[in-house]
Every structure is written in C-alpha cells, then in structure tokens.
Amino acid sequence: MIEKTSSPIYEVSARIDKWQEGKYGPYGFAKVLSADPPVTEAIYFASVAKARPALGESFDCSISVVKGRWRVIALASEREPVEQALSGVVRSCCGSDMKRSWRIELDTAKDGINFATLTTQVLREAKVAHLDNGQPLSFMALLSPTGDWSVTKVLTPLAAEAITDHAGNLAFLALALTSWTPDTNRKSLTFAVNSPPSKVWPLVYVPTALLVKQSLRTIRQADAIDASAITSAKATLLHAAQVLQCGSAQELTDLSVDCLQLALTWDAAGARWNCRRLLGPLRLRDPNPGEVIDWVSACVTELETPAKAKVEEAADVAELCGDDEADGPQLKTNQASIKVRMDINDPRVGRGNISGYFSTSIVDAAGLAEGVTVVVRISSSTPPYWNAKRLHRSTPRREDL
C-alpha cells in the first residue's frame, strides 16, 4: 500500500488494537507511538494494504494527510528505498569472475551498519576492474536484505585518476580477466591494468585483432588478487616474446599467456582507458632509439605505389650495389618512389612485416616483386617501428624458369 500525497510525510511507529467494518471494508485507527508525533492517530484502510499488521503489535509506517484526513500511506516494508551517499575503505574481497565482491568498512556507521558490499557489475560500470585492500572510496548505496549497505554507484576514485603518467609508450602490465582462443569469435577482451602505487586497477578492452596479428592463440585468465600473477608476469612476457620471435611451430601452438604490456590512452568521451598499442609480447620486437641492423633477409610481400611521387636520395641507386660512396653527400633527384612491404624472420628482431620506400629505378633494377628474396638494412623510426633503409641485394625470379 503506497498512497500518493502532496502533504508532508512522517515516519512513525504505530499500533492497531482492533479492526472495524466500514463502507470500504475493514479499517483501524493506528495509534502513533513515536515521540512528538504530528497527530495521535491515523486511519488505516485494510482494503488497500498488501499486508495487515498484527493487532496490538507496533509497526513502522509513513503517515500523511490524504483528502483532509491523516492516513497510513505506507508500511515500512513498502517504502521505496532511498540511496545514501557513503564513504569507506576496502578491507577484503571474495569470490571470482563476475561473482567477486568487495567488503567496505564505512568511515561512519549508518543506521547501525558498519559495512557495505560492492559487486563486480557495479565496479565495472565505473570502468574499474579491481580495488586493492586499503583503497578509500565514496559511493551511493541502498540497504540490502542481507543487512549490509549495497553499493549502487562508485563516485570516487575515478578511473582517470588511477594512472597519472601515460605519455609515450610507457608499458603497463595488464592481467587477463577472461580466457580466449581465436575460435571464441570475440572482438575484444577485458584486462585489469596494474599501475602502482595506485590501488585502483582500471578496466581496459583489448581488441582480439591485435592478439591475432601477433600470433597469440591462447589467453588464460589471471587473478588480480593472486600476488604470483604479478611476480611471474615478467618471466611470462619474456618467454612469450622468445617463442613468438623465434620459436618452433609447436611452441607457437602451445603458447599461452595471462598478461600483456600495453600503452594506454584516455578516452574522455567514454570516461575509460583504451589500449593505444600492444607493447608485449611481440612477434617483431620494437627497435631501440637509433638502432640499425644490417644484412637482414626478407621476402617481398607487396609493392605499393603512393598517390604522390616522393623525392628520394640519389644515394639509393648506389645502395643497390652497396657502394660505400653512397654514404657521402648526394644531390636529390625527383624520382617516384614505391613502398615495398616485406616479411622478415631474423633472430635479432623476430618475425613480422616491415616496409621501406625505394625509387622506381632500384625496384626495376632489382626485379622486386611479390615473392622475391632480398637482403636489407633496417633501422628504427619514430614512433618505434622497423624501416627498411637500404637494399643490399635481391634474388629476382628468372623469366625463363
């Protein structure tokens, strides 16, 4: 029973001693027992009630003026719950996966209750995956049937505040929150990002396309509350990189990881962290600044002619033969350039696809085409990736074979 009223509503304790029969069915006069009541009694119509209080026993209810008379408009059990703004500190967590919950000790007891419960569903709405013990937070909550306060919305900490330095390619460790193989047909996976000294683990979605591109075939679930997941992460990533870069076919098939290294970017519109770049493990490692590696075998996979001609160094012509004089000052000449993509497999850098621009004269003279084997010099570029800079030799296909 919840009657609408425009008059002030009072929360009181009351008691009904007997029922009477009226035009609209049984009714009773509820005697108000609370101190300093606005009225001594209010009428209670049983016909609109979901339940009847026991005669002679006190009960909590709401009273107000309806059509000029004081009435009981709602029993305490029928009142709509009201959210409360509370604050506290995380003391423990239990459960796993989506059934995990965090127990929060309130800064100040509310209605005689000292604890609140935070569920995974509510925490993820705040774009956060995990909270370490000792993390303060503020939140909205409702009283739950279990006797605790139940968190309905996290107010602070904000996911944006969990990471203060994310410039460049700073690598953050991310633990997998779910298992995955390519046949599961998922577009993204959830990861919990560890960013000490913060006790807040932001939630990040990693596109599975990035994993497939690196030949990662199995992701296994990790647990943020398991300390060994952090301590073993470095060794896991190092082993995975070694397998991806120079492991056998069977080792690639057996490879399974539960963590990644990510570069992140803040999405203000979505109020969440996004994966900007996968930093580890990689099939082809990132170069160090200024790094150059010579005599790298490669296989041409594609020739792409840019829409606009690119001005190339005349030295490129000498590079075809490896002429040392090519290292000296050269005049620039207007020659169209072609972007050549190639696969490399070298234990010094790993396996993957790189590209470089070569003048049309070099491409023609070297007989570059899809499937042609070449030997090149590669060097670092910005942002960090490998770029083919000099062509030492090629093994073009013979037309008469």
C-alpha positions as CSV (number, residue, x, y, z in Angstrom):
1,M,0.0,0.0,0.0
2,I,1.5,3.3,-1.1
3,E,-0.8,6.2,-1.4
4,K,0.1,9.4,-3.2
5,T,0.1,12.7,-1.2
6,S,1.2,16.2,-1.7
7,S,1.4,16.8,2.1
8,P,4.5,16.3,4.3
9,I,5.2,12.6,5.1
10,Y,6.2,11.5,8.6
11,E,7.9,8.2,9.5
12,V,6.4,6.9,12.8
13,S,5.8,3.8,14.8
14,A,2.1,2.9,15.4
15,R,-0.2,0.2,16.8
16,I,-3.7,-1.0,15.8
17,D,-5.8,-2.6,18.6
18,K,-8.9,-3.7,16.7
19,W,-10.4,-3.8,13.2
20,Q,-13.7,-2.2,12.3
21,E,-16.0,-2.8,9.4
22,G,-16.7,0.2,7.1
23,K,-18.2,1.1,3.8
24,Y,-14.9,0.2,2.0
25,G,-14.1,-2.9,4.2
26,P,-12.0,-3.3,7.4
27,Y,-10.1,-0.4,8.8
28,G,-8.4,0.5,12.0
29,F,-7.1,3.5,13.9
30,A,-3.4,3.4,14.2
31,K,-2.2,4.9,17.4
32,V,1.0,6.8,16.9
33,L,3.6,5.7,19.4
34,S,6.6,7.9,18.3
35,A,7.7,10.9,20.4
36,D,6.4,14.3,19.3
37,P,4.0,13.0,16.7
38,P,2.2,15.3,14.3
39,V,-1.0,13.5,15.2
40,T,-2.0,10.9,17.8
41,E,-3.7,8.5,15.4
42,A,-4.2,7.9,11.7
43,I,-6.7,5.7,9.8
44,Y,-5.5,2.5,8.2
45,F,-7.6,1.1,5.4
46,A,-7.1,-2.7,5.1
47,S,-8.6,-2.8,1.6
48,V,-5.6,-1.0,0.0
49,A,-3.0,-2.7,2.1
50,K,-0.7,-5.5,0.9
51,A,-0.4,-6.8,4.5
52,R,-2.1,-6.2,7.8
53,P,-0.1,-5.5,10.9
54,A,-0.8,-7.9,13.8
55,L,-3.2,-6.4,16.4
56,G,-1.6,-5.0,19.4
57,E,1.9,-5.0,18.0
58,S,3.8,-1.9,16.9
59,F,4.9,-1.4,13.3
60,D,6.8,1.3,11.4
61,C,4.9,3.2,8.7
62,S,4.5,6.5,6.9
63,I,1.6,8.8,7.6
64,S,0.4,12.0,5.8
65,V,-2.8,14.0,5.2
66,V,-4.9,12.5,2.3
67,K,-8.2,14.1,1.4
68,G,-8.2,16.0,4.7
69,R,-7.6,13.1,7.0
70,W,-4.4,11.6,8.5
71,R,-3.8,8.2,6.9
72,V,-1.2,5.5,7.0
73,I,0.1,5.7,3.4
74,A,2.8,3.0,3.5
75,L,4.2,0.3,5.7
76,A,8.0,0.4,6.3
77,S,8.4,-2.7,4.2
78,E,6.6,-1.0,1.2
79,R,8.7,2.2,1.3
80,E,10.8,2.8,-1.8
81,P,14.5,2.5,-0.8
82,V,16.4,5.8,-0.7
83,E,20.1,5.8,-1.9
84,Q,22.6,7.2,0.6
85,A,26.0,8.8,-0.1
86,L,28.6,6.9,2.0
87,S,32.3,6.5,2.1
88,G,34.7,3.9,3.4
89,V,37.8,1.7,2.8
90,V,38.1,-1.6,1.0
91,R,39.0,-4.3,3.6
92,S,38.7,-7.6,1.6
93,C,37.3,-9.2,-1.5
94,C,36.0,-12.7,-2.2
95,G,34.6,-14.8,-5.0
96,S,35.8,-14.9,-8.6
97,D,34.9,-13.6,-12.1
98,M,31.7,-11.7,-12.2
99,K,30.7,-13.0,-8.7
100,R,33.5,-11.3,-7.0
101,S,32.6,-8.7,-4.3
102,W,34.5,-6.2,-2.1
103,R,33.7,-5.6,1.5
104,I,33.9,-2.0,2.5
105,E,34.2,-0.7,6.1
106,L,32.3,2.6,6.4
107,D,34.1,5.7,7.7
108,T,31.0,6.3,9.9
109,A,28.3,3.7,10.7
110,K,25.0,4.3,9.0
111,D,21.8,3.1,10.7
112,G,23.9,1.0,12.9
113,I,25.6,-0.8,10.0
114,N,29.4,-0.7,9.6
115,F,29.9,-2.4,6.2
116,A,28.9,-2.1,2.5
117,T,29.3,-4.6,-0.3
118,L,30.5,-3.7,-3.8
119,T,29.8,-6.1,-6.7
120,T,31.9,-6.6,-9.9
121,Q,29.0,-5.4,-12.0
122,V,28.8,-2.0,-10.2
123,L,32.6,-1.6,-10.2
124,R,32.9,-2.2,-13.9
125,E,30.3,0.5,-14.6
126,A,33.0,2.8,-13.2
127,K,35.4,1.3,-15.7
128,V,37.5,-0.2,-12.9
129,A,38.4,-3.9,-12.7
130,H,39.8,-4.3,-9.2
131,L,40.5,-2.5,-6.0
132,D,43.3,-3.4,-3.6
133,N,42.7,-3.5,0.1
134,G,43.1,-0.1,1.8
135,Q,41.6,1.8,-1.1
136,P,39.3,4.6,0.0
137,L,36.2,5.3,-2.0
138,S,32.9,7.2,-1.9
139,F,29.7,5.7,-3.3
140,M,25.9,5.6,-3.4
141,A,24.3,2.7,-1.6
142,L,21.0,1.1,-0.6
143,L,20.2,-1.1,2.4
144,S,20.1,-4.7,1.3
145,P,18.1,-7.6,2.7
146,T,21.4,-9.2,4.0
147,G,21.9,-6.3,6.4
148,D,24.8,-4.6,4.7
149,W,24.7,-1.5,2.5
150,S,24.8,-2.4,-1.2
151,V,26.8,-0.1,-3.4
152,T,24.8,1.1,-6.4
153,K,27.3,3.6,-7.9
154,V,31.0,4.3,-7.3
155,L,31.6,8.1,-7.0
156,T,35.4,8.0,-6.4
157,P,38.0,7.0,-7.2
158,L,37.6,7.8,-10.9
159,A,39.3,5.6,-13.4
160,A,41.0,8.7,-14.9
161,E,42.9,9.2,-11.6
162,A,44.3,5.7,-11.4
163,I,47.0,6.5,-13.9
164,T,48.8,9.8,-13.8
165,D,51.6,9.2,-16.3
166,H,50.8,7.5,-19.6
167,A,52.8,9.6,-22.1
168,G,54.7,8.0,-25.0
169,N,55.0,4.2,-25.0
170,L,55.0,3.7,-21.2
171,A,54.3,0.0,-20.7
172,F,51.6,-1.1,-18.2
173,L,51.1,-4.6,-17.1
174,A,47.6,-5.9,-17.8
175,L,46.1,-9.2,-16.4
176,A,43.5,-11.1,-18.4
177,L,40.1,-11.2,-16.8
178,T,38.9,-14.0,-19.2
179,S,40.2,-16.8,-21.2
180,W,40.3,-16.7,-25.0
181,T,41.1,-18.6,-28.2
182,P,40.5,-17.4,-31.7
183,D,37.6,-19.7,-32.2
184,T,35.6,-18.0,-29.5
185,N,34.8,-15.2,-32.0
186,R,35.1,-12.3,-29.6
187,K,36.1,-8.8,-30.8
188,S,37.7,-7.7,-27.5
189,L,38.9,-9.0,-24.1
190,T,38.8,-7.4,-20.7
191,F,42.1,-6.8,-18.8
192,A,42.9,-5.3,-15.4
193,V,45.7,-2.8,-15.5
194,N,48.3,-2.7,-12.7
195,S,49.6,0.8,-12.2
196,P,51.4,1.0,-8.8
197,P,51.4,2.8,-6.4
198,S,47.7,3.2,-7.3
199,K,45.4,0.6,-5.6
200,V,42.9,1.1,-8.5
201,W,43.1,-1.3,-11.4
202,P,41.4,0.3,-14.5
203,L,39.4,-1.9,-16.8
204,V,40.7,-2.0,-20.4
205,Y,39.3,-3.7,-23.5
206,V,41.9,-5.1,-25.9
207,P,40.9,-5.9,-29.5
208,T,41.5,-9.5,-30.3
209,A,42.7,-8.5,-33.7
210,L,45.9,-7.2,-32.0
211,L,46.4,-10.6,-30.5
212,V,45.9,-12.5,-33.7
213,K,48.3,-10.2,-35.5
214,Q,51.0,-11.2,-33.0
215,S,50.2,-14.9,-33.5
216,L,48.9,-15.2,-29.9
217,R,46.5,-18.1,-29.9
218,T,45.6,-18.6,-26.3
219,I,44.9,-16.2,-23.4
220,R,44.3,-17.7,-20.0
221,Q,42.6,-16.0,-17.1
222,A,44.6,-14.4,-14.4
223,D,43.6,-13.2,-10.9
224,A,44.5,-9.7,-9.7
225,I,44.4,-10.8,-6.0
226,D,46.9,-13.5,-6.6
227,A,50.3,-11.9,-5.9
228,S,52.1,-14.6,-8.0
229,A,50.3,-13.2,-11.1
230,I,52.3,-10.0,-10.8
231,T,55.6,-11.6,-9.8
232,S,55.6,-14.1,-12.6
233,A,54.4,-11.6,-15.3
234,K,57.9,-10.5,-16.4
235,A,59.1,-14.1,-17.0
236,T,55.8,-14.9,-18.8
237,L,56.2,-12.0,-21.2
238,L,59.9,-12.7,-21.8
239,H,59.2,-16.4,-22.6
240,A,56.3,-15.5,-24.9
241,A,58.4,-12.9,-26.8
242,Q,61.1,-15.6,-27.4
243,V,58.5,-18.1,-28.7
244,L,56.8,-15.5,-30.9
245,Q,60.1,-14.3,-32.4
246,C,62.0,-17.5,-33.0
247,G,60.0,-20.4,-31.6
248,S,59.0,-23.6,-33.5
249,A,55.6,-24.2,-34.9
250,Q,54.7,-26.5,-32.0
251,E,55.9,-23.9,-29.4
252,L,53.7,-21.3,-31.1
253,T,50.7,-23.7,-30.8
254,D,51.4,-24.4,-27.2
255,L,52.0,-20.8,-26.2
256,S,49.6,-19.4,-23.6
257,V,49.8,-16.1,-21.7
258,D,47.8,-14.4,-18.9
259,C,49.2,-10.9,-19.2
260,L,50.1,-8.2,-21.7
261,Q,52.1,-5.0,-21.8
262,L,50.0,-2.1,-23.1
263,A,50.4,1.6,-24.0
264,L,47.2,3.4,-22.9
265,T,45.3,6.5,-23.9
266,W,42.5,8.2,-22.0
267,D,39.1,8.4,-23.8
268,A,37.4,11.4,-22.2
269,A,34.1,10.8,-24.0
270,G,33.8,7.2,-22.8
271,A,35.5,8.0,-19.4
272,R,37.7,5.0,-19.7
273,W,41.2,3.9,-20.7
274,N,41.8,2.4,-24.1
275,C,44.6,0.2,-25.5
276,R,46.6,2.5,-27.7
277,R,49.3,-0.1,-28.6
278,L,50.3,-3.6,-27.7
279,L,53.9,-3.5,-26.4
280,G,54.4,-7.1,-25.5
281,P,54.7,-9.8,-26.2
282,L,55.5,-9.1,-29.9
283,R,56.5,-11.2,-32.9
284,L,58.7,-8.4,-34.0
285,R,60.4,-6.5,-31.2
286,D,60.4,-2.7,-31.1
287,P,63.7,-1.1,-32.0
288,N,65.8,0.9,-29.6
289,P,66.3,4.5,-30.5
290,G,68.8,4.8,-33.3
291,E,69.2,1.1,-33.7
292,V,70.4,-0.2,-37.0
293,I,70.7,-3.9,-38.1
294,D,72.4,-4.9,-41.3
295,W,72.2,-7.9,-43.6
296,V,68.6,-8.9,-42.8
297,S,67.0,-11.5,-45.1
298,A,63.4,-10.7,-46.2
299,C,60.8,-11.7,-48.7
300,V,58.8,-9.1,-50.6
301,T,55.0,-9.4,-50.0
302,E,53.6,-6.3,-51.7
303,L,54.6,-3.2,-53.8
304,E,52.5,-0.1,-53.2
305,T,52.8,3.0,-55.4
306,P,52.0,6.1,-53.4
307,A,49.5,8.6,-54.8
308,K,52.2,11.3,-54.9
309,A,55.8,10.9,-56.0
310,K,58.3,11.0,-53.2
311,V,61.7,12.8,-53.5
312,E,64.4,10.2,-52.9
313,E,68.1,10.5,-52.3
314,A,70.2,9.7,-55.4
315,A,72.2,7.5,-53.0
316,D,69.5,4.9,-53.3
317,V,70.8,4.0,-56.7
318,A,74.3,3.3,-55.2
319,E,72.7,1.3,-52.3
320,L,71.6,-1.3,-54.7
321,C,75.3,-2.3,-55.2
322,G,76.3,-1.4,-51.7
323,D,78.7,1.4,-52.9
324,D,80.5,2.9,-49.9
325,E,80.5,6.3,-51.7
326,A,76.7,6.3,-51.2
327,D,77.3,7.4,-47.6
328,G,78.7,10.7,-48.7
329,P,76.7,13.9,-49.6
330,Q,74.4,13.3,-52.6
331,L,72.2,15.5,-54.7
332,K,68.5,15.0,-54.5
333,T,66.7,14.0,-57.7
334,N,63.0,13.8,-58.3
335,Q,62.1,10.2,-58.7
336,A,58.9,8.4,-57.9
337,S,59.2,6.0,-55.0
338,I,57.5,2.7,-54.3
339,K,56.6,1.4,-50.9
340,V,57.9,-2.1,-50.6
341,R,56.4,-4.4,-47.9
342,M,58.4,-7.5,-46.8
343,D,58.3,-10.3,-44.3
344,I,61.4,-10.8,-42.2
345,N,62.5,-13.6,-39.9
346,D,65.7,-12.8,-38.1
347,P,66.6,-13.9,-34.5
348,R,67.9,-10.4,-33.8
349,V,64.5,-8.9,-34.2
350,G,61.9,-11.6,-34.7
351,R,59.2,-12.3,-37.3
352,G,56.9,-9.8,-38.9
353,N,56.2,-7.4,-41.7
354,I,58.2,-4.2,-42.4
355,S,58.3,-1.7,-45.2
356,G,60.6,0.8,-46.9
357,Y,60.5,3.3,-49.8
358,F,62.7,2.7,-52.8
359,S,63.0,4.6,-56.0
360,T,61.4,3.1,-59.2
361,S,64.9,2.7,-60.7
362,I,66.0,0.5,-57.8
363,V,62.8,-1.5,-57.8
364,D,63.1,-2.1,-61.6
365,A,66.9,-2.9,-61.5
366,A,66.5,-5.3,-58.5
367,G,63.5,-7.0,-60.1
368,L,61.4,-6.5,-56.9
369,A,58.1,-8.3,-57.0
370,E,56.0,-10.4,-54.7
371,G,57.9,-13.4,-53.5
372,V,61.4,-12.1,-54.3
373,T,64.0,-12.6,-51.6
374,V,66.1,-9.6,-50.6
375,V,68.8,-8.6,-48.1
376,V,68.3,-5.2,-46.5
377,R,69.5,-2.9,-43.8
378,I,66.7,-2.0,-41.2
379,S,66.7,0.9,-38.7
380,S,64.5,2.4,-36.1
381,S,61.9,5.1,-36.9
382,T,59.6,7.2,-34.8
383,P,57.2,6.1,-33.4
384,P,59.2,2.9,-32.8
385,Y,59.0,0.6,-35.7
386,W,61.4,-1.0,-38.2
387,N,62.0,0.6,-41.5
388,A,63.9,-0.9,-44.5
389,K,66.5,1.7,-45.4
390,R,69.0,0.1,-47.8
391,L,68.7,-2.8,-50.3
392,H,71.9,-4.8,-50.5
393,R,70.9,-7.4,-52.9
394,S,67.9,-9.3,-54.3
395,T,67.2,-12.7,-55.9
396,P,64.6,-11.9,-58.6
397,R,62.8,-14.6,-60.3
398,R,64.1,-15.6,-63.7
399,E,61.7,-15.2,-66.6
400,D,63.0,-18.3,-68.4
401,L,62.2,-20.6,-65.5
